[in-house]
């Protein structure tokens, strides 16, 4: 099982960043997790218009990196 995380930063100020954790998962496969991370990035302007997605990560549930 995988959990999706997306790093978002304020446009124009790369020091103001947040990590978003998906609330729909976890996902059976890493591929499904990656698809969800891309969906979050695409929906970001609607919810956080001054931020842009920079990176994503799919972690195995229960493991920390």
Helices and strands as residue ranges (DSSP letters): E 2-10, E 13-21, H 30-47, E 51-60
